[in-house]
């Protein structure tokens, strides 16, 4: 290669072949330095489109030239298996934003879509579920190239979808790479914010049977916990008892997310209501987030334990 480079090229004039490599490196280094002074340098991994800003190191070569060396850490891959919200207020759209934002860009989000919705800020007008084969193809395709460090499971509107995802999670954990299983978080989307039921009984049963046993954490809100248990949760003690029952359904930990105040739900207070001349505290009996972990999961070094 060196023997065939024409020496009449200006930047290579009077340069011995053995010095050519160092001269080229020096020129490239100078150009990179100019670019780096104007903006940060983004290194793109071969298996991801995520960018990472890394400290820049300068090393000396054998001729004393300063060369740039940028080390790039591979991103942590996080899947979201959920529905698409065309309005961008829920589903995979918000999942992907959260994955990137909360990790400060050190995680790369991938998605497998279980259903498509036509909706905006006022409501849903239509829902379409692609065939189960397409969901299977999405998961297989991702697993073969972008192996996950964590998985978030959202809306599984049918029993067939729940069964497919549950079987895939089981196989994934049985054939884990590097001795580490992905962390699986399941948000059992069953009840809308307005309290409407979103899935049928078959989907709920298959989710409990197939998905929960492969979950490290299940995160129902209060309405969804009541749907799973088949009864109302009216007191904080009910919440704790319910969490223990959900834990026995198979997940390693349960987080029941706070819902409406118990006082509000029982219709005992309205805007500006007073009781005996004293303003009623509508936060009384509020269902705070309640985390319950299995003893086995807690002993793995997680920060919160069931005491």
N, C-alpha and C positions, 0 to 999 in steps of 0.2 A: 504493500500500500504506500509506504513512504517513498519508495523508489519511483513511483509513477506520478507523484504530485509535481506539477510544473512549478519550478522555482521562480518563474517570472511573476507569480501571484504576489502582489505588493506586501501582504502581511507575512508572507513566508520568504521574502527575499533574504538571501544570505543566512538562512537558518539551516543548520545541519539537521539531517533526518532524525537523529536521536533526541534533538531538542524540540522537535515539532510538537510532540504530544504536550509537553509542559507549556509551550507557547499558546496552543489552542485552549488549554485549561485556563490559563491566565486571562485570555480574552473573554471566554465565557463567564468566568468569575466576575470580571468587571461589569459585564452586561447585567448579570444577576444582581450585583450590588446596587446598580441604578434602579432596577425594578423594585428591589426590596425597600429602598428608601422611600418609595412612593406608596407602596401598599404591602400588606402582609403576604407571605408566601404560603400558598395552599398546596399541600401534597395530596394527590388523589390515589387511593389504593387501587390495586388492579382488580379487586373484587367488589368495589363499592364506589358510589358517587359522592360519598361524604368527604368533606374537607376538614383538615386538622391543622391548626397552627402550632408548630413545634419550635422549640429553641433552635437557633442556628449556630452551628459550631464551625469554627475556622481551623483547619489543620494545615500544617506545613508539609509540602512535598520535598523530595530530595534536593530540589534546586532552590528551596527557600520561598517558593511561591505560596500565597495563601489561597486555599481552595475551600469552597463551601461544602459542608456535609449536613444534610437534613435527614434526621431520623423520623420516621412516621409510624406511629402505633396503629395497628389494625383496629377498626371500629368494633364495638360490641353490637351484635346484630339483635334486634328486637322485632318480633312479629306481632302484628295485631290481626286477629281473626275475628272479623266483625262485619256489620253492615255499613253501607255507604250512605252518608247524609248529604244530599246535594246542596243543602243550605249551609253546610260547614259548621253546624252547631253541636254535632255529636258524631258517634261512629268513628270510622277509621280516620276521618279528616282531623278530628280533635286528638285522637290517639297519636297520630304521626307528629302533630305539632308538639304535644306533650313530650314524646320520646326525644325529639331533637332539643327542645327548649330546656327541659329539666336536666338533661345530661350535658348541657353547654356544647352540644355538637359532637360529643364523644360516642354517641350511640347512633346507629343507622337503622331507621325504621323500614320494615317490609310489611306488606299487607296481603291477606287472602280474604277476598270479599265473599260473604255469605249471602247477602241480598243487596239489592239496589232500591233506593227510595227516591221518589220525586217529592221534595218537600222544601219549604222555606221557613221563615220565622213564624208563620201563622199556622202551619200544620202540614200533614202528609196527604198527598193526593193520590199516590199510587206506589205499590211495592212490587218488585219483581225479584224472584229467586232463580238464579242460574241453576242449571242441572248439577246434581251432586258430582258428576264426573269432572266438571270444570273446577269445583272446589278442590277435589282430589289432585287434579293436575297442577293447580296453583301451589299447593303444599309440597308436592313431590318436586316440582321445579325449584322452589326456594331452598328446600332441604339439601338438594344436590349441589348447590353452589354457595348459598349464604346461610350457613348453619347457625341456629339461634343460641344466644346466651339467655334470653328471656322471651316468654310468650304471654300475650294478653288475649284472652278469649272474651268476646262480647256477645252480641245477639246471635242466637242459634234458633231461628224461628220455627223449625220443624224437628220432629223426632229423627228423621233421616239425617239432617245436618248434625244434630247432637251426637248421633251414633258414629258418624264418619269422623268427626273431630276427636271424639273420645278414643276411638280405635287408633287413630293416627298418633295421638299423644302417648298412648300406651306403647306403641311400636317405637316411637322416638326415644322413650326413656329406657326401653329394653336394649336399644342399640346405641347408647350414648357414646359420643366421641370424647376421647381424652379422659374418660372416667368421670365426667361431669355432666349432670343432667341440667337442661334448661330450667330456669325458675318459671313456673306456670301460675299466672294470676287469672282467675275466672270471675268476670263480672256477670252474674246471671241476669241479663236484661230480660225482665218479664213484665214489669209494670211501668207504664209511662209516668212522667212527672205529674200528670193530672190524675193518676190512679187507674188508668185503663189497662186491661190485660192485653199483652202483646203476643203471647205464645199459647199453644194449646196444651192440654194435659199430657199428651204423648211426648211432646218436646220437653216438658218439665221432668217427666219420669226418666227419659233417656239421658237428660243432662245429669240428673242425680246418679243414675246407674253407671254411665260411661265416662262422664267428664270429671265429676267431683273426685273420684278416687285418684285421678292423675294431677290434681291441683295442689299447689303449695299454699295458695291463699284463695279463698272465696270471699267476694265483697258484695253481698246483697245490701240494698238499703232496707229500711224498716218495712216498707210495703212488700218487697220481694221476700224478705225473711218470713213474713206472715203467709205469703203464698206457698213457700216451701214447706212450712209447718202446718198449714191448714187451719190456722187460728189467729186471733188478734193478739198483739203484744201490747198490753195496757200499762205496764209498770216497768221500771228499770230491772226489777227482779225477773220479769218475763223475758226481757232482752237477754239476760245472762243465761237463763234456762234454755231459751231458744238457740243461743249460740252453741251451747253444749250439744244440743240435739243435732244441729247442722254439722258440727264437728264429727259426730258419729256417722255421718253420711259418707265420710271418706277423705275429705281434704285435710291437710296438715295444719291449717290455721283458718280462722273465720274472722272477718271484720264486718260487723253490722254497722252500716253508715247511718249517721243521725238523720232523723226524719222530722216531722212536725212535732210541736209540743204536744204532750199528752192532754194538756188542758185545752188546747185549741181543738184537738180532734174530738174531744168530748163535748164541744160546743159550750163550754162554761165561760168563755170570755170573748168579747168582741172589741173592736176599736173603741178606745176610750171608756171601757167598762170599769166600774169601781165596785168594791165590795166593802160595805160598812165604812165608807168614807176613805178607804185606802185603795190605791191603784193595785190591781191584780198583776202579779209578775207572770207574763205569758211564757217565760222560759221555765216555769216550774214543771218538773218532770220531763224536761227535754231529753230526747233520746240521743245522748252523746255517742260518738263513735266508740264501739266496744270491740276490742281485739282479744280473741281467745286462741291460744296455740296448743297443739298437742305436746305432751311432754317430750316425745322423741324429737320433734322439730325444734323445740326450745333448747334442747341439749346440744344441738348442732352449732350453737354460738350466736343465735339470733338475739337482737338487743332486748326484746320484750318477752317476759315469761308469764305463764299463768301461775300465779302464786296462790 
